[in-house]
Amino acid sequence: MPPTPPVRPPPVPVPVRAADTPALREAAFRLREEVFVGEQHVPVELERDEHDGGAFHAVALGPDGSVVGTGRLLVQADGSGRIGRMAVAAAWRRGGVGARVLEALEAEARARRMPAIELHAQCYVEAFYARAGYARAGEPFEEAGIDHVVMRKVLRSSPSPGAAS
């Protein structure tokens, strides 16, 4: 008899909003440190960087108002977006929180008229991003001691020359 697959918790509707206060930003940074430094052993000096100050940060809030998920969106030199620092608290994983944060970051990218988004997905969650419409764009590489792969998603297409509008 095959083993019974683990039961995933049902998706929990969590509000996702911009981390637009110092308190929400700090809570997002604490969650990132818990996940990346504490769980994944990323060196603490690599977790926060010079991009945090100018990035758009989104947070998912649990029923008690605590930050249970986060991610950030950067504007790249070519005008496209780059999503990164996606983290979900251990107790909230596999319940739709990451997908909600990703949706919020994509909505912000669309509002800013970014043509595409790129991200460096940890290889073990590549399928999560693929389900959201991201495609692998290259071979795996190591970043902060963890295998990653570049993934991209086109958000809007430009009409081709001569196309009817």
Backbone bond lengths (Angstrom), bond angles and torsions (degrees), N, CA, C in turn:
res aa  C-N    CA-C-N  psi(-1)  N-CA   C-N-CA  omega(-1)  CA-C   N-CA-C  phi
1 M - - - 1.451 - - 1.538 108.26 -
2 P 1.354 117.88 126.88 1.474 119.97 -179.11 1.526 110.48 -67.83
3 P 1.345 115.37 151.05 1.461 118.05 178.75 1.522 111.02 -64.39
4 T 1.307 115.57 148.41 1.459 121.12 178.22 1.531 108.48 -75.21
5 P 1.331 117.30 129.02 1.466 118.30 178.93 1.521 110.19 -65.54
6 P 1.345 116.25 151.65 1.460 118.23 179.02 1.523 110.63 -62.21
7 V 1.306 115.40 145.43 1.455 120.91 179.29 1.523 108.06 -83.98
8 R 1.306 115.14 126.13 1.460 119.73 176.76 1.520 108.65 -86.61
9 P 1.329 116.50 141.18 1.459 117.76 175.77 1.526 109.78 -67.27
10 P 1.317 117.52 150.53 1.465 118.43 178.29 1.526 109.29 -67.27
11 P 1.335 116.77 151.01 1.463 118.79 177.42 1.526 110.73 -57.12
12 V 1.302 115.14 136.21 1.457 121.19 179.00 1.518 107.62 -107.19
13 P 1.324 117.04 127.02 1.459 117.18 178.79 1.532 110.01 -69.76
14 V 1.315 115.67 111.96 1.460 120.21 179.00 1.523 107.70 -116.25
15 P 1.313 116.62 137.15 1.463 117.32 175.07 1.520 110.26 -71.97
16 V 1.319 115.78 141.78 1.463 122.10 176.68 1.513 106.24 -123.17
17 R 1.318 115.28 133.08 1.459 120.14 -178.76 1.512 110.42 -144.69
18 A 1.316 115.33 170.83 1.458 120.66 175.12 1.524 108.76 -68.43
19 A 1.311 115.87 140.45 1.469 121.01 174.33 1.522 106.23 -83.87
20 D 1.327 114.86 74.72 1.459 120.87 -170.48 1.530 114.09 -100.80
21 T 1.319 116.51 15.41 1.463 120.34 173.69 1.528 107.73 -127.69
22 P 1.319 117.62 155.11 1.469 119.53 176.79 1.531 112.18 -56.92
23 A 1.320 117.48 -37.68 1.475 120.27 -179.20 1.527 111.55 -65.10
24 L 1.330 117.64 -42.88 1.469 120.16 179.13 1.524 110.83 -67.57
25 R 1.326 116.73 -39.13 1.473 119.38 178.13 1.516 110.32 -62.16
26 E 1.319 117.00 -46.99 1.466 120.31 -179.58 1.524 111.09 -62.70
27 A 1.327 117.33 -38.65 1.469 120.34 177.71 1.529 110.18 -64.72
28 A 1.333 117.10 -38.75 1.466 120.73 177.17 1.525 109.69 -63.72
29 F 1.333 117.54 -43.89 1.461 120.89 179.76 1.534 110.76 -63.95
30 R 1.321 117.59 -37.64 1.478 120.38 177.81 1.529 110.48 -63.88
31 L 1.329 117.05 -42.29 1.467 120.08 178.44 1.526 110.11 -64.20
32 R 1.302 117.91 -43.61 1.464 120.62 177.91 1.526 110.80 -59.31
33 E 1.319 116.56 -43.57 1.464 119.60 179.61 1.534 110.59 -63.67
34 E 1.325 116.34 -41.19 1.468 120.46 178.19 1.531 111.04 -59.13
35 V 1.333 115.93 -46.32 1.470 120.92 -176.62 1.528 111.76 -75.85
36 F 1.320 116.86 -54.67 1.462 119.48 -172.44 1.525 113.10 -77.07
37 V 1.315 117.45 -46.34 1.466 120.24 -177.84 1.526 110.31 -81.39
38 G 1.335 116.44 -50.40 1.459 120.42 -176.61 1.516 114.40 -68.62
39 E 1.335 117.01 -49.99 1.463 120.68 -175.79 1.523 113.42 -86.71
40 Q 1.334 116.52 -42.35 1.462 119.88 -172.06 1.523 113.34 -100.67
41 H 1.306 116.70 -2.63 1.479 122.86 175.39 1.524 113.62 62.01
42 V 1.332 116.77 32.73 1.458 121.17 172.31 1.529 106.69 -71.20
43 P 1.316 118.91 134.18 1.467 119.55 178.05 1.535 110.94 -56.39
44 V 1.312 116.04 133.24 1.469 121.31 -175.85 1.519 111.87 -55.05
45 E 1.325 117.89 -34.12 1.468 120.30 -178.54 1.535 112.80 -70.25
46 L 1.330 117.88 -14.61 1.468 121.01 177.87 1.527 112.68 -94.55
47 E 1.320 117.11 -17.41 1.459 119.56 -172.71 1.530 112.14 -68.76
48 R 1.303 118.84 -49.44 1.464 121.04 177.01 1.521 108.14 -99.10
49 D 1.333 115.73 144.37 1.455 118.54 -177.56 1.519 111.47 -142.44
50 E 1.317 115.03 -177.15 1.462 121.83 -176.51 1.522 112.77 -67.85
51 H 1.328 118.61 -12.38 1.463 121.56 -179.02 1.524 113.15 -85.38
52 D 1.318 117.92 -17.01 1.469 120.33 -176.17 1.530 112.75 -59.14
53 G 1.317 116.96 -38.93 1.458 120.43 -176.64 1.518 114.21 -62.56
54 G 1.327 118.13 -37.02 1.452 121.54 -177.43 1.517 114.64 -99.79
55 A 1.317 117.16 2.27 1.467 121.12 -176.91 1.522 111.33 -84.66
56 F 1.334 114.96 155.66 1.461 121.63 168.24 1.525 105.77 -87.59
57 H 1.310 117.26 125.52 1.461 122.39 179.62 1.523 108.88 -112.73
58 A 1.326 116.33 134.18 1.463 122.10 175.06 1.522 108.13 -112.54
59 V 1.331 115.80 147.70 1.465 120.84 177.22 1.521 109.85 -133.91
60 A 1.324 115.47 143.31 1.463 122.71 171.87 1.515 106.54 -100.83
61 L 1.329 116.02 135.48 1.459 120.86 -175.55 1.518 111.57 -111.81
62 G 1.327 115.44 130.68 1.457 121.20 175.04 1.521 110.18 -73.92
63 P 1.337 117.67 174.95 1.464 121.32 -178.11 1.530 114.10 -57.96
64 D 1.331 116.18 -27.62 1.468 119.91 179.86 1.528 112.47 -90.42
65 G 1.330 117.05 4.66 1.458 121.07 179.75 1.517 114.34 88.24
66 S 1.333 117.10 -0.40 1.462 119.66 179.70 1.525 109.98 -76.21
67 V 1.333 116.16 151.73 1.459 121.66 178.47 1.524 108.31 -78.70
68 V 1.334 116.13 119.15 1.469 121.58 -178.87 1.526 112.14 -112.65
69 G 1.331 116.81 -6.18 1.455 121.63 177.05 1.511 109.24 -158.12
70 T 1.324 116.44 152.69 1.454 120.94 179.23 1.519 111.11 -157.64
71 G 1.307 115.66 161.96 1.452 123.20 174.78 1.514 107.81 -168.44
72 R 1.330 116.06 165.23 1.463 119.03 179.74 1.518 110.45 -133.33
73 L 1.333 114.57 157.39 1.452 123.06 178.98 1.515 108.18 -126.28
74 L 1.332 115.83 127.39 1.466 122.71 176.26 1.515 109.04 -112.51
75 V 1.326 115.97 153.82 1.464 121.42 172.35 1.518 106.56 -97.62
76 Q 1.334 116.50 124.69 1.458 121.37 178.41 1.531 110.11 -87.55
77 A 1.309 116.18 166.15 1.469 122.04 -176.91 1.527 112.77 -55.85
78 D 1.338 117.52 -32.44 1.469 120.01 -178.81 1.530 112.95 -86.45
79 G 1.336 117.54 5.29 1.458 121.20 178.83 1.515 114.38 90.40
80 S 1.326 117.79 -7.84 1.462 120.32 177.00 1.530 108.72 -81.00
81 G 1.316 115.36 169.01 1.454 120.28 -179.49 1.513 111.67 -99.64
82 R 1.314 114.33 160.36 1.467 120.02 172.60 1.513 107.58 -136.22
83 I 1.315 115.24 117.82 1.465 121.99 177.59 1.512 108.30 -90.77
84 G 1.309 115.38 141.54 1.455 120.26 178.08 1.508 111.60 -160.56
85 R 1.313 113.97 177.92 1.472 123.14 177.60 1.524 112.50 53.51
86 M 1.351 115.57 35.85 1.466 120.30 175.37 1.526 108.33 -72.11
87 A 1.327 116.49 125.56 1.465 121.35 -179.56 1.518 109.35 -146.82
88 V 1.329 115.70 139.97 1.460 122.49 176.67 1.520 107.56 -129.60
89 A 1.320 116.85 135.13 1.460 121.82 178.26 1.529 109.47 -58.09
90 A 1.310 116.89 141.65 1.469 122.74 -174.07 1.527 112.72 -50.51
91 A 1.308 118.33 -44.84 1.466 121.55 -176.81 1.527 112.46 -68.79
92 W 1.315 117.72 -14.04 1.467 121.61 -176.07 1.522 113.33 -107.48
93 R 1.311 118.60 2.36 1.462 121.15 -177.98 1.527 111.57 -72.43
94 R 1.325 114.87 151.76 1.466 124.47 177.89 1.526 113.23 66.88
95 G 1.312 115.96 23.31 1.461 120.17 177.35 1.514 113.39 -121.82
96 G 1.332 117.68 11.42 1.453 120.94 176.45 1.520 115.24 98.94
97 V 1.327 118.07 -2.65 1.467 120.14 -178.45 1.523 111.16 -64.26
98 G 1.326 117.40 -46.83 1.466 120.47 179.83 1.521 111.57 -59.99
99 A 1.323 116.77 -40.56 1.464 120.53 179.20 1.522 110.65 -63.70
100 R 1.331 117.15 -39.38 1.473 120.43 179.25 1.529 111.22 -66.48
101 V 1.331 116.90 -40.64 1.469 119.98 177.93 1.531 109.23 -64.40
102 L 1.325 116.76 -44.43 1.462 120.94 179.01 1.528 110.58 -59.65
103 E 1.329 117.86 -43.96 1.466 122.04 178.00 1.526 111.01 -59.12
104 A 1.331 116.94 -41.33 1.467 120.73 -179.66 1.526 111.18 -66.34
105 L 1.320 116.75 -40.40 1.462 120.39 178.45 1.530 110.70 -66.43
106 E 1.329 116.55 -40.32 1.460 120.06 176.98 1.525 110.92 -65.30
107 A 1.329 117.49 -38.97 1.471 120.72 178.24 1.528 110.21 -62.15
108 E 1.315 117.24 -40.90 1.460 120.78 177.42 1.529 110.22 -64.72
109 A 1.328 117.11 -41.59 1.471 120.63 178.39 1.528 110.39 -62.12
110 R 1.324 116.98 -41.73 1.473 119.81 178.03 1.530 110.48 -65.35
111 A 1.326 116.95 -40.88 1.466 120.50 179.45 1.528 110.56 -62.01
112 R 1.315 116.10 -31.07 1.474 120.85 178.18 1.531 111.92 -88.83
113 R 1.330 116.44 4.95 1.468 123.79 178.32 1.528 113.06 60.17
114 M 1.310 116.02 36.99 1.463 120.12 175.36 1.527 108.03 -74.57
115 P 1.320 118.48 134.31 1.462 120.16 -177.32 1.528 113.86 -75.57
116 A 1.321 117.03 -24.76 1.466 120.53 -175.75 1.530 109.48 -158.18
117 I 1.323 114.21 165.72 1.465 121.45 176.30 1.517 108.17 -128.69
118 E 1.314 114.73 141.80 1.457 122.41 174.21 1.526 107.17 -121.13
119 L 1.315 115.86 152.34 1.459 120.34 173.72 1.514 109.56 -152.94
120 H 1.318 115.62 158.65 1.461 122.15 174.41 1.518 106.10 -105.84
121 A 1.320 116.35 99.66 1.465 121.79 -177.43 1.526 110.39 -85.58
122 Q 1.319 116.11 135.16 1.457 118.18 169.19 1.521 105.87 -63.40
123 C 1.313 116.42 136.02 1.469 120.59 -172.36 1.530 113.27 -55.36
124 Y 1.319 116.99 -34.34 1.460 118.12 -176.88 1.529 113.11 -69.85
125 V 1.341 118.40 -14.13 1.468 121.04 176.99 1.530 112.14 -114.15
126 E 1.320 116.95 17.31 1.458 120.48 179.04 1.530 111.23 -56.85
127 A 1.318 117.93 -39.64 1.466 121.13 -178.82 1.536 111.53 -64.25
128 F 1.326 117.77 -33.86 1.471 121.85 176.80 1.531 109.63 -57.87
129 Y 1.327 116.21 -49.59 1.463 120.30 -179.46 1.525 111.38 -70.23
130 A 1.311 117.88 -35.29 1.467 120.49 177.58 1.529 110.25 -61.37
131 R 1.336 117.28 -40.32 1.472 120.28 177.51 1.530 111.52 -62.70
132 A 1.324 116.80 -25.46 1.471 121.49 179.42 1.527 111.96 -90.24
133 G 1.331 117.51 6.46 1.455 120.78 175.08 1.515 116.08 98.37
134 Y 1.321 118.06 8.85 1.470 121.38 178.95 1.521 109.28 -88.08
135 A 1.326 115.99 144.42 1.461 121.91 179.32 1.515 109.49 -118.86
136 R 1.312 115.28 141.63 1.467 121.46 177.59 1.517 109.22 -62.15
137 A 1.340 115.39 138.48 1.465 120.80 180.00 1.523 108.72 -132.37
138 G 1.311 115.95 64.75 1.456 119.65 178.72 1.513 112.17 133.53
139 E 1.304 113.84 -178.03 1.460 121.50 -177.65 1.535 110.44 -92.39
140 P 1.325 117.05 156.60 1.465 120.04 178.38 1.531 111.86 -59.52
141 F 1.314 114.83 150.22 1.465 122.51 178.08 1.519 107.97 -145.92
142 E 1.308 116.12 165.19 1.459 120.66 -179.27 1.524 109.92 -99.56
143 E 1.320 114.99 134.05 1.462 121.90 176.40 1.523 106.44 -138.27
144 A 1.327 117.00 123.76 1.470 122.88 -179.07 1.529 111.03 55.79
145 G 1.349 116.58 33.47 1.451 120.84 177.65 1.520 114.96 79.22
146 I 1.340 117.79 9.75 1.469 122.46 -177.28 1.521 108.23 -125.96
147 D 1.343 116.74 137.91 1.462 121.15 178.18 1.529 110.07 -69.83
148 H 1.346 115.43 130.27 1.456 123.40 -179.83 1.522 109.49 -130.22
149 V 1.320 115.13 167.21 1.459 122.05 172.37 1.531 107.59 -143.41
150 V 1.349 116.27 140.12 1.459 120.34 175.82 1.521 108.07 -75.08
151 M 1.336 115.83 135.06 1.461 121.79 176.84 1.521 107.73 -132.09
152 R 1.332 115.56 148.64 1.461 120.73 -178.15 1.528 110.73 -135.46
153 K 1.322 113.75 154.41 1.464 121.10 176.14 1.517 108.00 -143.63
154 V 1.331 116.75 128.84 1.456 122.08 174.96 1.517 107.48 -82.41
155 L 1.331 116.22 129.80 1.459 120.25 -178.71 1.515 112.64 -93.12
156 R 1.312 116.76 -34.66 1.463 120.55 177.63 1.510 106.66 -150.50
157 S 1.278 115.49 146.48 1.465 118.29 179.32 1.520 109.69 -105.80
158 S 1.276 114.91 147.74 1.470 120.53 176.13 1.516 107.59 -85.09
159 P 1.330 116.67 142.01 1.475 117.99 176.48 1.523 109.40 -64.40
160 S 1.302 115.50 141.97 1.461 118.80 178.77 1.520 108.99 -74.23
161 P 1.335 116.28 152.95 1.470 119.04 179.70 1.524 110.43 -55.72
162 G 1.304 116.15 134.66 1.453 121.28 178.57 1.511 114.29 83.83
163 A 1.332 116.98 -2.92 1.472 119.35 179.82 1.516 109.24 -73.96
164 A 1.322 115.86 145.61 1.465 120.40 177.34 1.510 109.92 -71.37
165 S 1.322 115.93 142.13 1.473 117.53 179.43 1.497 111.27 -100.92
